[in-house]
Amino acid sequence: MPKPRSAFTTANQYTVGMLAAAHSLGFRTATAEDLPAARVVAAKLMDHQVASEATLLRVLSSQPASTLICRDEGRVAGIVATLLLKREAEPQLRAGAFDGLEPPAALLASGADPVGFYYVWGIAGSTKTASSAVMELSRRFRYGVLADVAAYAVAATPVGRHVGVTKLGFEAVRYLGDDLLVSPPQLAEVAA
């Protein structure tokens, strides 16, 4: 049986890897000042309601890699939002009952907590450059830093669903065409 790609097990360890991957592509942890613009980018491109600034800040306080942004021409143009979750989150994830607008604090992995899953909280890029960077960081998370853990996502758009299935190894959870997606631990990258 192939060995996992990383020795990461805790939220702190995964966070260090996520931040290193993010910084190598020009992303940084969102600040309170970045959040209004990041929310606009996400809401517009995902055509979906997004978590409040207060919720984003609450999660950022325990998961510094949960909301990452990149800039293009000085403006927030890309966002990659990822939640590290405890194993106890699985029943809610599989049932499509996980609350992405107000993620339960008890299910968020932080510090020395083992990570059971990750949740693609939101990805969006408002320019071609930012979109490319967002996809590359998402790819590096799925096939690199977070390859050892299963990922869940709710596709907000048909394009998002297509990209998740064809580029990031996701598949429908409940029925063919389902917007609730899962990607098992990845031992090999999906062909582009």
C-alpha positions, 0 to 999 in steps of 0.5 A: 500500500502506498505511504501517505505523502506527508506526516502531517496529522494536526491542524497546526502541521497542516496550517504550516504547510498550507501557508507555505504553499500559499505564500509561494504563490503570492497569497497571504492570510486575509486581514479584517481590512481585506474581508469586505473585498474578499466577500464581494469577490466570493459572493459575485463569482460563486453567485452564492451567499458567503460567511459574514466578516465576523464568522471569517474572523472567528475562524481565522483566529483558530485557523490562520490558513482558512481565508487566503487572498491574493491581489491583482493590480493592488486589489483583492482578486482571489480567495481560497477559503479552506476549513480543517475539520475534526472527524466528528464533522463527517455525518454533517458533511455526508448529509449535506447538513454542514453549515458553511455560513456559520461553521460549528466551532466544535467541528473546527480542528485547531492547534494539536487537534487531529484533522479528519477532513477539509472543506472547500469553503470557497474559491474565487478569482475575479481576474484571469491572473487571480483565477489561475493562482486560485486554481493552482493553490487549490491543486497544491492543497488537494494533491500536496499539503492536504492529499492525505485527507478527504475533502468535501465541497458544495459546488456553488456553480456548474463551472465550480462543479466541473472544475472540482470533478475534472481537476481536483478529484471530486465526485458526487456524494448522494446522486449523479450530478449532486452539488455535494462533492467528496474527494477521497485522499489523493495518491495521484493527481487527476490528469489535467 
